[in-house]
Amino acid sequence: MRHPLYPNLNMIEPKYTPQLGASAVRLLGEGKSFSAVGRALGVHRDTIKNWGKR
């Protein structure tokens, strides 16, 4: 299922992968917001927050 506003965003949570996690951590370290990182990686911002809890 695709998000209506962000067509490249997959609504089904993508599986956590080390390279995705590493790039998310790097972008967050640069001061980007969760939603900005999510759009850059094509995942939802809550997905990234969930990764952090794992």
PyMOL Python script that loads the backbone (N, CA, C, O; Angstrom):
from pymol import cmd

cmd.read_pdbstr("""\
ATOM      1  N   MET A   1       0.842  -1.191   0.000  1.00  0.00           N
ATOM      2  CA  MET A   1       0.000   0.000   0.000  1.00  0.00           C
ATOM      3  C   MET A   1       0.884   1.250   0.000  1.00  0.00           C
ATOM      4  O   MET A   1       1.846   1.350   0.762  1.00  0.00           O
ATOM      5  N   ARG A   2       0.542   2.182  -0.856  1.00  0.00           N
ATOM      6  CA  ARG A   2       1.337   3.405  -0.989  1.00  0.00           C
ATOM      7  C   ARG A   2       0.692   4.559  -0.232  1.00  0.00           C
ATOM      8  O   ARG A   2      -0.530   4.635  -0.104  1.00  0.00           O
ATOM      9  N   HIS A   3       1.529   5.443   0.261  1.00  0.00           N
ATOM     10  CA  HIS A   3       1.041   6.647   0.932  1.00  0.00           C
ATOM     11  C   HIS A   3       0.550   7.629  -0.128  1.00  0.00           C
ATOM     12  O   HIS A   3       1.228   7.825  -1.136  1.00  0.00           O
ATOM     13  N   PRO A   4      -0.623   8.256   0.076  1.00  0.00           N
ATOM     14  CA  PRO A   4      -1.164   9.137  -0.978  1.00  0.00           C
ATOM     15  C   PRO A   4      -0.300  10.367  -1.254  1.00  0.00           C
ATOM     16  O   PRO A   4      -0.206  10.806  -2.400  1.00  0.00           O
ATOM     17  N   LEU A   5       0.330  10.928  -0.222  1.00  0.00           N
ATOM     18  CA  LEU A   5       1.109  12.153  -0.422  1.00  0.00           C
ATOM     19  C   LEU A   5       2.555  11.864  -0.803  1.00  0.00           C
ATOM     20  O   LEU A   5       3.160  12.604  -1.578  1.00  0.00           O
ATOM     21  N   TYR A   6       3.107  10.779  -0.254  1.00  0.00           N
ATOM     22  CA  TYR A   6       4.502  10.437  -0.546  1.00  0.00           C
ATOM     23  C   TYR A   6       4.528   9.093  -1.258  1.00  0.00           C
ATOM     24  O   TYR A   6       4.575   8.053  -0.602  1.00  0.00           O
ATOM     25  N   PRO A   7       4.498   9.091  -2.590  1.00  0.00           N
ATOM     26  CA  PRO A   7       4.363   7.819  -3.319  1.00  0.00           C
ATOM     27  C   PRO A   7       5.525   6.859  -3.082  1.00  0.00           C
ATOM     28  O   PRO A   7       5.362   5.648  -3.233  1.00  0.00           O
ATOM     29  N   ASN A   8       6.720   7.393  -2.706  1.00  0.00           N
ATOM     30  CA  ASN A   8       7.841   6.472  -2.505  1.00  0.00           C
ATOM     31  C   ASN A   8       7.856   5.915  -1.091  1.00  0.00           C
ATOM     32  O   ASN A   8       8.728   5.118  -0.744  1.00  0.00           O
ATOM     33  N   LEU A   9       6.881   6.335  -0.263  1.00  0.00           N
ATOM     34  CA  LEU A   9       6.836   5.877   1.126  1.00  0.00           C
ATOM     35  C   LEU A   9       6.037   4.587   1.206  1.00  0.00           C
ATOM     36  O   LEU A   9       4.879   4.537   0.791  1.00  0.00           O
ATOM     37  N   ASN A  10       6.652   3.557   1.735  1.00  0.00           N
ATOM     38  CA  ASN A  10       5.975   2.280   1.894  1.00  0.00           C
ATOM     39  C   ASN A  10       5.270   2.276   3.240  1.00  0.00           C
ATOM     40  O   ASN A  10       5.915   2.425   4.278  1.00  0.00           O
ATOM     41  N   MET A  11       3.932   2.105   3.234  1.00  0.00           N
ATOM     42  CA  MET A  11       3.180   2.146   4.486  1.00  0.00           C
ATOM     43  C   MET A  11       3.437   0.897   5.328  1.00  0.00           C
ATOM     44  O   MET A  11       3.385   0.945   6.557  1.00  0.00           O
ATOM     45  N   ILE A  12       3.712  -0.213   4.659  1.00  0.00           N
ATOM     46  CA  ILE A  12       4.058  -1.421   5.398  1.00  0.00           C
ATOM     47  C   ILE A  12       5.485  -1.247   5.899  1.00  0.00           C
ATOM     48  O   ILE A  12       6.391  -0.959   5.117  1.00  0.00           O
ATOM     49  N   GLU A  13       5.687  -1.421   7.211  1.00  0.00           N
ATOM     50  CA  GLU A  13       6.993  -1.122   7.788  1.00  0.00           C
ATOM     51  C   GLU A  13       8.070  -1.960   7.124  1.00  0.00           C
ATOM     52  O   GLU A  13       8.003  -3.189   7.149  1.00  0.00           O
ATOM     53  N   PRO A  14       9.072  -1.303   6.525  1.00  0.00           N
ATOM     54  CA  PRO A  14      10.176  -2.076   5.972  1.00  0.00           C
ATOM     55  C   PRO A  14      10.992  -2.690   7.096  1.00  0.00           C
ATOM     56  O   PRO A  14      11.097  -2.132   8.188  1.00  0.00           O
ATOM     57  N   LYS A  15      11.568  -3.851   6.808  1.00  0.00           N
ATOM     58  CA  LYS A  15      12.386  -4.510   7.819  1.00  0.00           C
ATOM     59  C   LYS A  15      13.610  -3.661   8.123  1.00  0.00           C
ATOM     60  O   LYS A  15      14.184  -3.023   7.241  1.00  0.00           O
ATOM     61  N   TYR A  16      13.991  -3.670   9.386  1.00  0.00           N
ATOM     62  CA  TYR A  16      15.201  -2.945   9.780  1.00  0.00           C
ATOM     63  C   TYR A  16      16.411  -3.611   9.153  1.00  0.00           C
ATOM     64  O   TYR A  16      16.582  -4.827   9.250  1.00  0.00           O
ATOM     65  N   THR A  17      17.250  -2.811   8.508  1.00  0.00           N
ATOM     66  CA  THR A  17      18.508  -3.335   7.983  1.00  0.00           C
ATOM     67  C   THR A  17      19.630  -2.472   8.528  1.00  0.00           C
ATOM     68  O   THR A  17      19.435  -1.277   8.746  1.00  0.00           O
ATOM     69  N   PRO A  18      20.803  -3.051   8.753  1.00  0.00           N
ATOM     70  CA  PRO A  18      21.903  -2.272   9.337  1.00  0.00           C
ATOM     71  C   PRO A  18      22.254  -1.035   8.528  1.00  0.00           C
ATOM     72  O   PRO A  18      22.550   0.013   9.102  1.00  0.00           O
ATOM     73  N   GLN A  19      22.227  -1.139   7.186  1.00  0.00           N
ATOM     74  CA  GLN A  19      22.620   0.042   6.402  1.00  0.00           C
ATOM     75  C   GLN A  19      21.551   1.130   6.473  1.00  0.00           C
ATOM     76  O   GLN A  19      21.880   2.316   6.473  1.00  0.00           O
ATOM     77  N   LEU A  20      20.278   0.743   6.533  1.00  0.00           N
ATOM     78  CA  LEU A  20      19.218   1.743   6.716  1.00  0.00           C
ATOM     79  C   LEU A  20      19.341   2.380   8.092  1.00  0.00           C
ATOM     80  O   LEU A  20      19.233   3.599   8.229  1.00  0.00           O
ATOM     81  N   GLY A  21      19.568   1.556   9.109  1.00  0.00           N
ATOM     82  CA  GLY A  21      19.702   2.084  10.460  1.00  0.00           C
ATOM     83  C   GLY A  21      20.884   3.018  10.573  1.00  0.00           C
ATOM     84  O   GLY A  21      20.801   4.066  11.214  1.00  0.00           O
ATOM     85  N   ALA A  22      21.997   2.634   9.944  1.00  0.00           N
ATOM     86  CA  ALA A  22      23.201   3.463  10.016  1.00  0.00           C
ATOM     87  C   ALA A  22      22.964   4.810   9.351  1.00  0.00           C
ATOM     88  O   ALA A  22      23.382   5.842   9.875  1.00  0.00           O
ATOM     89  N   SER A  23      22.294   4.809   8.195  1.00  0.00           N
ATOM     90  CA  SER A  23      22.051   6.085   7.518  1.00  0.00           C
ATOM     91  C   SER A  23      21.046   6.921   8.307  1.00  0.00           C
ATOM     92  O   SER A  23      21.147   8.148   8.330  1.00  0.00           O
ATOM     93  N   ALA A  24      20.074   6.266   8.957  1.00  0.00           N
ATOM     94  CA  ALA A  24      19.125   7.014   9.782  1.00  0.00           C
ATOM     95  C   ALA A  24      19.845   7.683  10.949  1.00  0.00           C
ATOM     96  O   ALA A  24      19.602   8.852  11.248  1.00  0.00           O
ATOM     97  N   VAL A  25      20.730   6.936  11.606  1.00  0.00           N
ATOM     98  CA  VAL A  25      21.487   7.488  12.731  1.00  0.00           C
ATOM     99  C   VAL A  25      22.352   8.651  12.264  1.00  0.00           C
ATOM    100  O   VAL A  25      22.456   9.673  12.942  1.00  0.00           O
ATOM    101  N   ARG A  26      22.975   8.482  11.088  1.00  0.00           N
ATOM    102  CA  ARG A  26      23.853   9.543  10.577  1.00  0.00           C
ATOM    103  C   ARG A  26      23.050  10.815  10.292  1.00  0.00           C
ATOM    104  O   ARG A  26      23.472  11.916  10.646  1.00  0.00           O
ATOM    105  N   LEU A  27      21.874  10.652   9.640  1.00  0.00           N
ATOM    106  CA  LEU A  27      21.059  11.821   9.311  1.00  0.00           C
ATOM    107  C   LEU A  27      20.527  12.489  10.577  1.00  0.00           C
ATOM    108  O   LEU A  27      20.493  13.716  10.671  1.00  0.00           O
ATOM    109  N   LEU A  28      20.109  11.674  11.553  1.00  0.00           N
ATOM    110  CA  LEU A  28      19.616  12.256  12.803  1.00  0.00           C
ATOM    111  C   LEU A  28      20.741  12.992  13.514  1.00  0.00           C
ATOM    112  O   LEU A  28      20.515  14.029  14.139  1.00  0.00           O
ATOM    113  N   GLY A  29      21.953  12.456  13.417  1.00  0.00           N
ATOM    114  CA  GLY A  29      23.106  13.107  14.028  1.00  0.00           C
ATOM    115  C   GLY A  29      23.396  14.454  13.405  1.00  0.00           C
ATOM    116  O   GLY A  29      23.951  15.338  14.057  1.00  0.00           O
ATOM    117  N   GLU A  30      23.022  14.617  12.132  1.00  0.00           N
ATOM    118  CA  GLU A  30      23.225  15.898  11.454  1.00  0.00           C
ATOM    119  C   GLU A  30      22.149  16.911  11.844  1.00  0.00           C
ATOM    120  O   GLU A  30      22.148  18.040  11.355  1.00  0.00           O
ATOM    121  N   GLY A  31      21.237  16.506  12.723  1.00  0.00           N
ATOM    122  CA  GLY A  31      20.213  17.429  13.195  1.00  0.00           C
ATOM    123  C   GLY A  31      18.936  17.387  12.384  1.00  0.00           C
ATOM    124  O   GLY A  31      18.074  18.252  12.539  1.00  0.00           O
ATOM    125  N   LYS A  32      18.801  16.379  11.509  1.00  0.00           N
ATOM    126  CA  LYS A  32      17.570  16.251  10.738  1.00  0.00           C
ATOM    127  C   LYS A  32      16.458  15.708  11.643  1.00  0.00           C
ATOM    128  O   LYS A  32      16.726  14.992  12.608  1.00  0.00           O
ATOM    129  N   SER A  33      15.230  16.053  11.324  1.00  0.00           N
ATOM    130  CA  SER A  33      14.102  15.556  12.103  1.00  0.00           C
ATOM    131  C   SER A  33      13.762  14.127  11.672  1.00  0.00           C
ATOM    132  O   SER A  33      14.189  13.660  10.616  1.00  0.00           O
ATOM    133  N   PHE A  34      12.985  13.450  12.513  1.00  0.00           N
ATOM    134  CA  PHE A  34      12.589  12.078  12.188  1.00  0.00           C
ATOM    135  C   PHE A  34      11.835  12.022  10.868  1.00  0.00           C
ATOM    136  O   PHE A  34      12.040  11.108  10.069  1.00  0.00           O
ATOM    137  N   SER A  35      10.954  13.011  10.637  1.00  0.00           N
ATOM    138  CA  SER A  35      10.161  12.969   9.405  1.00  0.00           C
ATOM    139  C   SER A  35      11.040  13.233   8.190  1.00  0.00           C
ATOM    140  O   SER A  35      10.824  12.648   7.128  1.00  0.00           O
ATOM    141  N   ALA A  36      12.042  14.121   8.341  1.00  0.00           N
ATOM    142  CA  ALA A  36      12.948  14.393   7.219  1.00  0.00           C
ATOM    143  C   ALA A  36      13.770  13.154   6.895  1.00  0.00           C
ATOM    144  O   ALA A  36      13.953  12.809   5.728  1.00  0.00           O
ATOM    145  N   VAL A  37      14.265  12.484   7.939  1.00  0.00           N
ATOM    146  CA  VAL A  37      15.024  11.248   7.725  1.00  0.00           C
ATOM    147  C   VAL A  37      14.125  10.198   7.088  1.00  0.00           C
ATOM    148  O   VAL A  37      14.540   9.492   6.169  1.00  0.00           O
ATOM    149  N   GLY A  38      12.894  10.097   7.576  1.00  0.00           N
ATOM    150  CA  GLY A  38      11.967   9.111   7.033  1.00  0.00           C
ATOM    151  C   GLY A  38      11.704   9.332   5.560  1.00  0.00           C
ATOM    152  O   GLY A  38      11.682   8.383   4.776  1.00  0.00           O
ATOM    153  N   ARG A  39      11.500  10.605   5.175  1.00  0.00           N
ATOM    154  CA  ARG A  39      11.264  10.882   3.759  1.00  0.00           C
ATOM    155  C   ARG A  39      12.498  10.556   2.939  1.00  0.00           C
ATOM    156  O   ARG A  39      12.384  10.052   1.822  1.00  0.00           O
ATOM    157  N   ALA A  40      13.683  10.839   3.481  1.00  0.00           N
ATOM    158  CA  ALA A  40      14.913  10.567   2.735  1.00  0.00           C
ATOM    159  C   ALA A  40      15.092   9.072   2.513  1.00  0.00           C
ATOM    160  O   ALA A  40      15.570   8.649   1.460  1.00  0.00           O
ATOM    161  N   LEU A  41      14.706   8.266   3.512  1.00  0.00           N
ATOM    162  CA  LEU A  41      14.917   6.823   3.413  1.00  0.00           C
ATOM    163  C   LEU A  41      13.694   6.099   2.861  1.00  0.00           C
ATOM    164  O   LEU A  41      13.755   4.903   2.575  1.00  0.00           O
ATOM    165  N   GLY A  42      12.579   6.822   2.711  1.00  0.00           N
ATOM    166  CA  GLY A  42      11.374   6.175   2.203  1.00  0.00           C
ATOM    167  C   GLY A  42      10.650   5.345   3.245  1.00  0.00           C
ATOM    168  O   GLY A  42       9.938   4.401   2.905  1.00  0.00           O
ATOM    169  N   VAL A  43      10.830   5.693   4.525  1.00  0.00           N
ATOM    170  CA  VAL A  43      10.104   4.996   5.590  1.00  0.00           C
ATOM    171  C   VAL A  43       9.374   6.038   6.425  1.00  0.00           C
ATOM    172  O   VAL A  43       9.630   7.237   6.309  1.00  0.00           O
ATOM    173  N   HIS A  44       8.467   5.567   7.264  1.00  0.00           N
ATOM    174  CA  HIS A  44       7.704   6.483   8.109  1.00  0.00           C
ATOM    175  C   HIS A  44       8.543   6.881   9.314  1.00  0.00           C
ATOM    176  O   HIS A  44       9.368   6.103   9.793  1.00  0.00           O
ATOM    177  N   ARG A  45       8.324   8.106   9.803  1.00  0.00           N
ATOM    178  CA  ARG A  45       9.145   8.569  10.927  1.00  0.00           C
ATOM    179  C   ARG A  45       8.933   7.701  12.164  1.00  0.00           C
ATOM    180  O   ARG A  45       9.861   7.492  12.945  1.00  0.00           O
ATOM    181  N   ASP A  46       7.701   7.194  12.343  1.00  0.00           N
ATOM    182  CA  ASP A  46       7.454   6.332  13.496  1.00  0.00           C
ATOM    183  C   ASP A  46       8.201   5.011  13.358  1.00  0.00           C
ATOM    184  O   ASP A  46       8.568   4.390  14.356  1.00  0.00           O
ATOM    185  N   THR A  47       8.427   4.582  12.105  1.00  0.00           N
ATOM    186  CA  THR A  47       9.202   3.367  11.883  1.00  0.00           C
ATOM    187  C   THR A  47      10.601   3.536  12.441  1.00  0.00           C
ATOM    188  O   THR A  47      11.129   2.633  13.090  1.00  0.00           O
ATOM    189  N   ILE A  48      11.210   4.701  12.190  1.00  0.00           N
ATOM    190  CA  ILE A  48      12.563   4.944  12.674  1.00  0.00           C
ATOM    191  C   ILE A  48      12.571   4.978  14.198  1.00  0.00           C
ATOM    192  O   ILE A  48      13.494   4.468  14.833  1.00  0.00           O
ATOM    193  N   LYS A  49      11.530   5.587  14.785  1.00  0.00           N
ATOM    194  CA  LYS A  49      11.444   5.611  16.248  1.00  0.00           C
ATOM    195  C   LYS A  49      11.308   4.190  16.786  1.00  0.00           C
ATOM    196  O   LYS A  49      11.881   3.859  17.824  1.00  0.00           O
ATOM    197  N   ASN A  50      10.549   3.352  16.082  1.00  0.00           N
ATOM    198  CA  ASN A  50      10.397   1.966  16.522  1.00  0.00           C
ATOM    199  C   ASN A  50      11.717   1.223  16.430  1.00  0.00           C
ATOM    200  O   ASN A  50      12.020   0.395  17.289  1.00  0.00           O
ATOM    201  N   TRP A  51      12.511   1.505  15.395  1.00  0.00           N
ATOM    202  CA  TRP A  51      13.826   0.873  15.273  1.00  0.00           C
ATOM    203  C   TRP A  51      14.676   1.200  16.488  1.00  0.00           C
ATOM    204  O   TRP A  51      15.416   0.356  16.993  1.00  0.00           O
ATOM    205  N   GLY A  52      14.557   2.455  16.953  1.00  0.00           N
ATOM    206  CA  GLY A  52      15.362   2.866  18.095  1.00  0.00           C
ATOM    207  C   GLY A  52      15.017   2.108  19.362  1.00  0.00           C
ATOM    208  O   GLY A  52      15.846   1.981  20.264  1.00  0.00           O
ATOM    209  N   LYS A  53      13.776   1.596  19.433  1.00  0.00           N
ATOM    210  CA  LYS A  53      13.362   0.864  20.635  1.00  0.00           C
ATOM    211  C   LYS A  53      13.824  -0.584  20.594  1.00  0.00           C
ATOM    212  O   LYS A  53      13.851  -1.259  21.623  1.00  0.00           O
ATOM    213  N   ARG A  54      14.186  -1.062  19.418  1.00  0.00           N
ATOM    214  CA  ARG A  54      14.576  -2.469  19.304  1.00  0.00           C
ATOM    215  C   ARG A  54      15.988  -2.674  19.800  1.00  0.00           C
ATOM    216  O   ARG A  54      16.491  -3.798  19.782  1.00  0.00           O
TER     217      ARG A  54
END
""", "prot")
cmd.dss("prot")
cmd.show_as("cartoon", "prot")
cmd.util.cbc("prot")
cmd.orient("prot")
